[in-house]
């Protein structure tokens, strides 16, 4: 038997240490979180993604009394981008969350289902998608969705 170690680099920085483009993406995600419908969890998530052509697409979580009929912010943004800009790869996605007390302190991370969808999009275009996860205490940044989903299941896994 052998041990396999997986090392993942997660950059932690303050908002003002980001590039102007990354700060802008986070600001769009903050605004998107105001569009969330979260009457049950009171956890309002916004996502903003930047396409290769520079377009920004936003999404917000949408809950429904008939669980699990709602949808996460990441997937609303990704599915909107794929429907409206199918030829544009996603370069980066930013996530922001708030609760009834305001923006959350710790960076918010995508759920497992969203990680799988983001990875599928990354694989579809054959290029990494950076993920920016905002919290008042700082921003986590990874260079690829693969960093969030090691030992992942992708199309090539079925061959």
N, C-alpha and C positions, 0 to 999 in steps of 0.2 A: 504494500500500500504506500502511496505517496500523498503528500499534502500539496494542494494547489492554493497559492496565495493570489488574491485579486487586489490590486492597488488602484485606487481611484483618486484622482486629484480634484479636489473641490476648492475653488478659489473663494475666499470670504473677504469682502471688501465693503467699504462704506459707499453710500450712494454717490457722494461727490468724487469718489475715485474712479467712477465709470466714465466711459467715453460719452460725449454728448448724445450720440445715437442710441446708446444703451439706456441712458437716463430718459430720453424721449420715449423709448419703448416701455419702460416702467411707468412713466406718467400716463401713457395710453392705457396700460393695464389698470392703473388706479382708477381712471375715469370709467373703464369698463366694469369695474367691480360695483359701481353705482347702478349699473343696469341689471345686476343679479336679482333673481327672484328666489329668495331663500326664507320663506315664511316658516319653515319647519326647523331647519338647523340654525338659522340666524348667522350663517357663515357665508359671507358674500365674496366670491372669488371672481377676479377679472384676469383675462389673458389678452396679451397683444403679441402678434407675431409680425416679423418683418420678412417680406418676400425678397427674392433675388433682385427684382426690379425696384426695390425700395418701398413698395406699397406696404401699408400697415393694415392688418385685419384684426378686429377685436372679437372677444367672446366673453360671456358671463354665465355662471352656473344658473340653471333653471330647474327648480324643484317642482314636484307634483305630489299631490296627496296620495296618488297611486304609486308608491315606491315599487320598483326603481325606475319609473318612467321619466325622471328628470335627466339632466345631462350636465357634465362638468364644463367649466369655462374653457379648458384647454381644447376639448373636443368640439365645442361649438365654434371656436375660432378656426380650428384646423378644417373642419368639415365645410365651413363657409369659404375658406380660402381654396379648398380643393374644388368646390362647386363653381366658384367664380373666377379663379385663376389657375386652372389645372396644369398649365405649363410652367408655373413659377415655383421653384423649390423654396422651402422655408429656411431662411438663414438663422433666425433666432426667435425664441419665444420668451416672454416675460410673464411672471405670475405674481399676483398681489392678492392678499386676502384681508378682509376686515370682519369684525364682529360688531356687536352692539356698542362696544367700547371704542371703536375706531380701528385703525390699521393694526394688525397683529404684530407682536414684538419679534417673533422668530420667523425666519424665511419659510414660506409655505412651499411644499413640494407636491408634485403631481401624484395622484393615486395610481395604483397598479394598472388599472384599465387605461388611463391616459398615457402612462409610460409606454404601454404596448402599442397604442395608436401612434404616438409620436415616433416610436422606433420604426413602425411600418412606413411612415412617411419619409423618415430619414433613409431607410433602405430603398424606397421607391425611386428617390432621386439620386441615390449613390453619393450623398454628401452629408457631412455632419450638420446637425442643428444645435446651436448653442442654447442652453437653458439658463435663464436668469430667474432666481427665486428670491423675492423681496420680503423683508421684514424690517421693522424699525431699527432692529439691532444690526442690520447689515444685509448684504446680498450674497447669496451663494451663486456661483457661476460654474457651469461645467461645459466642456467643449463639444460634447456629443450626448445624445440620449442614451447611448450605450453605457455611459458612465453611471446612469441611474438604473440600468437594468442589465447587470452582468449575467452571464449564462442565459442569454435571452433566446426566445423562440421566434424565428423569422422564416420567411419563405424557403430559404435554402435548408432549413432544418427538416423539411419534408422531402428532400431529395436523397 
